[in-house]
Amino acid sequence: MHSNWRWQKAEIDIIAEHNKQIVFIEVKTRRSSRFGNPSEFVSIKKQELMRDAAEAYLDQHNLPNELRFDIIGIILNSRDKKIEHIQNAF
């Protein structure tokens, strides 16, 4: 549906539809998991901004309120490539 959608101070990386739900996705990429998995870097503040932006998106596009928030964590380096998809992350 959309990528890098902005509303006020928030940006939603990917907005998609899956099984009649609107899915708001945050993508976090890191070079290693040395300091934790990429998904652990989605702060409470970021979650709040995404919730507010999601409400605005649903209102602007006159969509039903069936939604979920996912996180895609990516580790990319020369010897390790890992993708983790967390549905209903928050």
C-alpha distances in whole Angstrom, upper triangle without the diagonal:
4,7,11,10,13,16,19,20,17,14,12,11,8,6,5,7,11,14,13,12,9,10,10,12,14,16,19,21,25,28,30,30,33,32,30,27,24,22,26,25,22,25,25,24,21,20,22,19,16,17,18,15,13,16,15,11,12,15,14,11,14,12,15,16,15,14,15,15,15,17,17,20,21,25,26,29,32,33,30,26,25,21,21,18,19,18,19,20,21
4,7,6,10,13,16,17,14,11,9,8,6,5,7,10,13,17,16,14,11,11,10,10,12,14,17,19,23,26,28,28,31,30,28,25,22,21,24,23,20,22,23,22,18,18,20,17,14,16,17,13,12,15,14,10,13,15,13,12,15,14,17,17,17,15,15,15,15,16,16,19,20,23,24,27,30,31,29,25,24,21,21,18,19,18,19,20,20
4,5,9,12,16,16,13,9,7,5,4,6,9,12,15,19,18,16,13,12,10,9,10,11,14,16,20,22,25,25,28,27,26,23,19,19,21,20,18,20,21,20,17,17,19,16,13,16,17,13,13,16,15,12,15,18,16,15,18,17,19,19,19,16,16,14,14,14,14,16,17,20,21,24,27,28,26,23,21,18,19,17,18,18,19,19,20
4,6,10,13,12,10,6,5,4,6,8,12,15,18,22,21,19,15,13,11,10,10,10,13,15,18,21,24,24,27,26,24,22,18,18,20,18,16,18,19,18,14,15,17,14,12,15,15,12,13,16,15,12,16,18,16,16,19,19,21,20,21,18,17,15,15,14,14,16,17,20,21,24,27,29,26,23,22,19,20,18,19,19,20,19,19
4,7,10,11,8,6,5,7,7,8,11,15,18,21,20,17,14,13,10,11,11,13,16,18,21,25,27,27,30,28,27,24,21,20,22,20,17,19,19,17,14,15,16,12,10,13,13,9,10,13,11,9,12,14,12,13,16,16,18,18,18,16,16,14,15,16,16,19,20,23,24,27,30,32,29,26,25,22,22,20,20,20,19,19,19
4,7,7,6,4,6,9,11,11,15,18,21,24,22,20,16,15,12,13,13,15,17,19,22,26,28,28,30,28,27,25,22,21,22,20,17,18,18,16,13,14,14,10,10,12,11,8,10,12,10,9,13,14,12,14,17,17,20,19,20,17,18,16,17,17,18,20,22,25,26,29,32,34,31,29,27,24,24,22,22,22,21,20,20
4,6,5,6,8,12,13,13,16,19,22,25,23,20,16,16,13,15,14,17,19,22,25,28,30,30,32,30,29,27,23,22,23,21,18,18,18,15,13,14,13,9,9,11,9,6,9,10,8,8,12,12,11,13,16,16,19,18,19,17,18,16,18,19,21,23,24,27,29,32,35,37,34,31,30,27,26,24,23,23,21,21,19
4,6,8,11,14,16,16,20,23,26,28,26,23,20,19,16,17,17,19,20,23,26,29,31,31,33,30,29,28,24,23,24,21,18,18,17,14,13,14,13,9,11,12,9,8,12,12,10,11,15,14,13,16,19,20,22,20,22,20,20,19,21,21,23,24,26,29,30,33,36,38,36,33,32,29,28,26,26,25,24,23,21
4,7,10,13,16,17,20,23,26,29,27,24,21,19,16,16,15,17,18,21,23,26,28,28,29,26,26,25,21,20,21,18,15,15,15,11,10,12,11,7,10,12,10,9,12,14,12,14,17,17,17,19,21,22,23,22,23,20,20,18,19,19,21,22,24,26,28,30,34,35,33,31,29,27,26,25,24,24,23,21,19
4,7,10,12,13,17,20,22,25,24,21,17,16,12,12,11,14,15,18,21,24,26,26,27,25,24,22,19,18,18,16,13,13,13,10,8,10,9,5,6,9,8,6,9,12,11,11,14,16,15,17,19,19,21,19,20,17,17,14,16,15,17,19,21,24,25,28,32,33,30,28,26,24,23,21,20,20,19,18,16
4,6,9,10,14,17,20,23,22,19,16,14,10,10,9,11,13,16,19,22,24,24,26,24,23,21,17,16,18,15,13,14,14,12,9,11,11,8,7,11,10,8,10,13,12,11,15,16,15,16,19,19,20,19,20,17,16,13,14,14,15,17,18,21,22,25,29,30,28,25,24,21,20,19,19,19,18,17,16
4,6,7,11,14,16,20,19,16,12,10,7,7,6,9,12,15,18,21,23,23,26,24,22,20,16,15,17,15,12,14,15,13,10,10,12,9,7,10,11,8,8,12,12,10,13,15,15,15,18,17,18,17,17,13,13,10,11,11,12,14,16,20,21,25,28,29,26,23,22,19,18,16,16,15,15,14,14
4,7,10,14,16,19,19,17,13,11,8,6,5,6,9,12,16,19,21,21,24,22,21,18,15,14,16,15,12,15,16,16,12,13,15,12,10,13,14,11,12,15,15,13,16,18,17,17,20,19,20,19,19,15,14,11,11,10,10,12,13,17,18,21,25,26,23,20,19,16,16,14,15,15,16,15,16
4,6,10,12,16,16,13,10,8,6,5,7,8,12,14,18,21,23,23,26,25,23,20,16,15,18,17,15,17,19,18,14,14,16,14,11,14,15,12,11,15,15,12,14,17,16,15,18,16,18,17,16,13,12,10,10,10,10,13,14,18,19,23,26,27,24,21,19,16,15,13,14,13,14,14,16
4,7,10,13,13,10,7,6,5,6,9,11,15,18,21,24,26,26,29,28,25,22,19,17,20,19,17,19,19,19,16,15,16,14,11,13,14,11,9,12,13,9,11,14,14,12,15,13,14,14,13,10,10,10,10,12,12,16,18,21,23,26,29,30,27,24,22,18,17,14,15,13,14,15,15
4,7,10,10,8,6,5,7,8,11,13,17,19,23,26,27,27,30,29,27,23,21,19,22,22,19,22,22,22,19,17,19,18,14,15,17,14,12,15,15,12,12,16,15,13,15,12,14,14,12,10,10,10,10,13,13,17,18,22,24,27,30,31,27,24,22,18,17,14,15,13,14,15,17
4,7,6,6,5,6,9,11,14,16,20,22,26,29,30,29,33,32,29,26,23,21,24,24,21,24,24,24,21,19,21,20,16,16,18,16,13,15,16,13,12,16,16,13,14,11,12,12,10,9,10,11,12,15,15,19,21,25,26,30,33,33,30,26,24,20,19,15,16,13,14,16,17
4,5,5,7,7,10,12,15,17,20,23,26,29,30,29,32,32,28,25,23,21,24,24,22,24,24,25,22,20,22,22,18,18,20,19,15,18,19,16,15,19,19,16,17,14,13,13,10,9,10,12,11,14,15,19,21,24,26,30,32,32,29,25,23,19,17,14,14,11,12,15,17
4,5,8,10,13,15,19,20,24,26,29,32,32,31,35,34,31,27,26,23,26,27,24,27,27,28,25,22,24,24,20,20,22,21,17,19,21,18,16,20,21,18,18,14,13,13,10,10,11,14,14,17,18,22,24,27,29,33,36,35,32,28,25,22,20,16,16,13,13,17,18
4,7,9,13,15,19,21,25,27,31,34,34,33,37,36,33,29,27,25,27,28,25,27,26,27,25,22,23,23,19,18,20,19,15,16,18,16,13,17,18,15,14,11,9,10,7,9,11,14,15,18,20,24,26,30,31,35,38,38,34,31,28,24,22,19,18,15,15,18,19
4,6,10,12,16,18,22,25,28,31,32,31,34,33,29,26,24,21,24,25,21,23,23,23,21,18,19,19,16,15,17,16,12,14,16,13,11,15,16,14,14,10,8,8,5,5,7,10,12,15,17,21,23,27,29,33,36,36,32,29,26,22,20,16,15,12,11,15,15
4,7,10,13,16,20,23,26,29,30,29,33,31,28,25,23,20,23,23,19,21,21,21,18,16,17,17,13,12,14,13,9,11,13,10,9,12,13,11,12,8,8,8,6,5,7,9,11,14,16,19,22,26,28,31,34,35,31,28,25,21,20,16,15,12,12,14,14
4,6,10,12,16,19,22,26,26,25,29,27,24,21,19,16,19,19,16,18,18,19,16,14,15,15,11,11,14,12,9,12,14,11,11,15,16,14,15,12,12,11,9,6,5,6,7,10,12,16,18,22,24,28,31,31,28,24,21,18,16,12,12,9,9,11,12
4,7,10,13,17,20,24,24,24,27,25,22,20,17,14,17,16,13,15,15,15,12,11,12,12,8,9,11,9,7,11,12,10,11,14,15,14,16,13,14,12,11,7,6,5,6,9,11,14,17,20,22,26,29,30,27,23,21,17,16,12,12,10,10,10,11
4,6,10,13,16,20,21,20,23,22,19,16,13,11,14,14,11,14,15,15,12,11,13,12,9,11,14,12,10,14,15,13,14,18,18,17,19,17,17,16,14,11,9,6,5,5,7,10,13,17,19,22,26,26,23,20,17,14,12,10,9,9,10,9,11
4,7,10,13,17,18,17,20,19,16,14,10,9,11,10,8,11,13,13,9,9,12,11,9,12,14,12,12,16,17,15,17,20,20,20,22,20,21,19,18,14,11,8,6,5,6,8,11,14,17,20,24,24,21,18,16,13,12,10,10,11,11,10,11
4,7,10,14,15,15,18,17,15,12,9,8,11,10,9,13,15,15,12,12,16,15,12,15,18,16,15,19,20,18,20,23,23,23,25,23,24,22,21,17,14,11,9,6,5,6,8,11,13,16,20,21,18,15,13,10,10,9,10,12,14,12,14
4,7,10,12,12,14,13,12,9,5,6,9,7,8,11,14,15,12,13,16,16,14,17,19,18,18,22,23,21,23,26,26,26,29,26,27,25,24,20,17,14,11,8,6,5,6,9,11,14,18,18,16,13,12,10,10,11,12,14,16,13,15
4,7,9,10,13,12,11,9,6,9,11,10,11,14,18,18,15,17,20,19,18,21,23,21,22,25,26,24,27,30,29,29,32,30,30,29,27,23,21,17,14,11,8,6,5,6,7,10,14,15,12,11,10,9,10,12,14,17,19,16,18
4,5,7,9,10,9,8,6,10,11,10,12,15,19,20,17,19,22,21,20,24,26,24,25,28,29,28,30,33,33,33,35,33,34,32,30,27,24,20,17,13,11,8,6,5,6,8,12,13,11,10,10,11,12,14,16,19,21,18,20
4,7,9,10,11,10,9,13,14,13,16,19,22,23,21,23,26,25,24,27,30,28,29,32,33,31,34,37,36,36,39,37,37,35,34,30,27,24,21,17,14,11,8,5,5,5,9,10,9,9,10,12,14,17,19,22,24,22,24
4,5,8,8,8,8,12,13,13,16,18,22,23,21,23,26,26,25,28,30,29,30,33,34,33,35,38,38,38,40,38,38,36,34,30,27,24,21,17,15,11,9,6,7,7,10,10,8,9,10,12,13,16,18,22,24,21,23
4,5,5,5,7,10,10,11,14,17,20,22,20,21,25,25,24,27,29,29,29,32,33,32,34,37,37,37,39,37,37,34,33,29,25,22,19,16,14,10,10,7,10,10,13,12,10,11,10,12,12,15,16,20,22,19,21
4,6,8,10,13,12,13,16,18,21,23,22,23,26,27,26,29,31,31,31,35,36,35,37,40,40,40,42,40,40,37,36,32,29,25,22,19,17,14,13,10,12,12,15,14,12,14,13,15,16,19,19,23,25,21,23
4,7,9,11,9,10,13,15,18,20,19,20,23,24,24,26,29,28,29,32,33,33,35,38,38,38,40,38,38,35,34,30,27,23,21,17,17,13,14,12,14,14,17,17,15,16,15,16,16,19,19,22,23,20,21
4,6,8,7,8,11,13,16,18,17,18,21,22,22,24,27,27,27,30,31,31,32,35,36,36,38,36,35,32,31,27,24,20,18,14,14,11,12,10,14,15,18,17,15,15,13,14,13,15,15,19,20,16,18
4,5,6,8,10,13,16,18,16,17,20,21,20,22,25,25,24,28,29,28,30,33,34,33,35,33,32,30,28,24,21,17,15,11,10,7,8,8,12,14,17,16,13,12,10,10,9,12,12,15,17,14,16
4,5,6,8,11,14,16,14,15,18,18,17,20,22,22,22,25,26,25,27,30,30,30,32,30,30,28,26,22,19,16,13,9,8,5,7,7,11,13,17,17,14,12,10,10,9,11,11,15,16,13,15
4,5,6,9,12,14,12,12,16,16,15,17,20,19,19,22,24,23,24,28,28,28,30,27,27,24,23,19,16,12,10,6,7,5,8,10,14,17,20,20,16,15,12,10,8,9,8,11,12,9,11
4,6,8,10,13,12,12,15,16,16,17,20,21,21,23,25,25,26,29,30,30,32,30,29,26,25,21,18,14,12,10,11,9,11,12,16,18,22,22,18,17,15,14,12,12,11,14,14,10,12
4,6,9,11,9,11,14,14,14,17,19,19,19,22,24,24,25,28,29,29,31,29,29,26,25,22,18,15,13,10,11,9,12,13,16,18,22,22,19,18,16,15,13,14,13,16,16,12,13
4,7,8,6,7,10,11,10,13,15,15,16,19,20,20,22,24,25,26,27,25,25,23,22,18,15,11,11,8,10,10,13,15,18,20,24,25,21,20,17,16,14,13,12,14,13,10,10
4,5,5,6,9,10,11,12,14,15,16,19,20,21,22,24,26,27,28,26,26,23,23,19,17,13,13,12,14,14,16,18,21,23,27,28,25,23,21,19,17,17,15,16,15,12,11
4,5,5,6,9,10,11,12,14,15,17,19,20,21,23,24,26,27,25,25,21,21,18,16,13,14,13,16,16,20,21,24,27,31,31,28,26,24,22,20,19,16,17,15,12,9
4,5,5,6,9,10,11,12,14,16,17,18,20,21,23,24,26,25,25,21,22,19,17,14,16,15,18,18,21,23,25,28,32,32,29,28,26,24,22,20,18,19,17,14,12
4,5,5,6,9,10,10,12,14,15,16,18,20,21,22,24,22,23,20,20,17,15,12,13,12,14,15,18,20,22,25,29,30,27,25,23,20,19,18,16,16,15,12,11
4,5,5,6,9,10,10,12,14,15,16,18,20,21,22,20,20,17,17,14,12,9,10,10,14,15,18,21,24,27,31,31,28,26,23,20,18,16,14,14,12,10,7
4,5,5,6,9,10,11,13,14,16,17,18,20,21,20,20,17,17,15,13,11,14,14,17,19,22,25,27,30,34,35,31,29,27,24,22,20,18,17,15,13,10
4,5,5,6,8,10,11,12,14,15,16,18,20,19,20,17,18,15,14,12,14,14,17,19,21,24,26,29,33,34,31,29,27,24,22,20,18,18,16,15,12
4,5,5,6,9,10,10,12,14,15,16,18,16,17,14,15,12,11,8,11,11,14,16,19,22,25,28,32,32,29,27,24,21,19,17,16,15,13,12,10
4,5,5,6,9,10,11,12,14,15,16,15,15,12,13,10,10,8,12,13,17,19,22,25,28,31,35,35,32,29,27,24,21,19,17,15,13,12,10
4,5,5,6,9,10,11,12,14,15,15,15,13,15,13,13,12,15,17,20,22,25,28,30,33,37,38,35,32,30,27,25,22,20,19,16,16,13
4,5,5,6,9,10,10,12,14,13,15,13,15,12,13,12,14,16,18,21,23,26,28,32,35,36,33,30,28,25,24,21,20,18,17,16,14
4,5,5,6,9,10,11,12,11,11,9,11,8,9,9,12,14,17,20,23,26,28,32,35,36,33,30,27,24,22,19,18,16,14,15,13
4,5,5,6,9,10,10,10,10,8,11,10,11,12,15,18,21,24,26,30,32,36,39,40,37,34,31,28,26,23,21,19,16,17,15
4,6,5,6,9,10,10,12,11,14,13,14,15,18,20,22,25,27,31,33,36,39,41,38,34,32,29,27,24,23,21,19,20,18
4,5,5,6,8,8,11,10,12,11,13,13,16,18,20,23,26,29,31,34,37,39,36,32,30,27,25,22,21,19,18,19,18
4,6,5,6,5,7,7,9,9,12,13,16,19,21,25,27,31,33,36,40,40,37,34,32,28,26,23,22,19,17,19,18
4,6,5,7,9,9,12,13,15,17,20,22,25,28,31,34,36,39,43,44,41,37,35,31,30,27,25,23,21,22,20
4,6,8,11,12,15,15,17,18,21,23,25,28,30,34,35,39,42,43,40,37,35,31,30,27,26,24,23,24,22
4,5,9,11,13,13,16,18,20,23,24,28,30,33,35,38,41,42,39,36,34,30,29,26,25,23,22,23,22
4,7,9,12,13,17,19,21,24,26,30,32,36,37,41,44,45,42,38,36,32,31,27,26,24,22,24,23
4,6,8,10,13,16,18,22,24,27,30,33,35,39,42,42,39,36,33,30,28,24,23,20,19,21,20
4,6,8,12,15,18,21,24,27,30,34,36,40,43,43,40,36,33,30,28,24,22,19,17,20,19
4,6,9,12,16,19,22,25,28,32,34,38,41,41,38,35,32,28,26,22,20,17,15,17,16
4,7,11,14,17,20,23,26,30,32,36,39,39,36,32,29,26,23,19,18,14,12,15,14
4,7,10,14,16,20,23,26,29,33,36,36,32,29,26,22,20,16,14,11,9,12,11
4,7,10,13,16,20,23,26,30,33,33,29,26,23,19,17,13,11,8,6,8,8
4,7,10,13,17,20,23,26,30,30,26,23,20,17,14,11,9,7,5,6,6
4,7,10,13,17,19,23,26,26,23,20,16,13,10,7,6,5,5,5,7
4,6,10,13,16,20,23,23,19,17,14,10,8,6,5,7,8,6,9
4,6,10,13,16,20,20,16,13,10,7,6,5,6,9,11,10,13
4,7,10,13,17,17,13,11,8,6,5,6,8,11,14,11,14
4,6,10,13,13,10,7,6,5,6,9,11,15,17,15,18
4,7,10,10,7,5,5,7,9,12,14,18,20,18,21
4,7,8,6,5,7,9,12,15,17,21,23,21,24
4,6,5,6,9,12,15,18,21,24,27,25,27
4,6,8,11,15,18,21,24,27,30,28,31
4,7,10,14,17,20,23,26,29,27,30
4,7,10,13,17,19,23,26,24,27
4,7,10,14,17,20,23,21,25
4,7,10,13,16,20,18,21
4,7,10,13,16,15,18
4,6,10,13,12,15
4,6,10,9,13
4,7,6,9
4,5,9
4,6
4
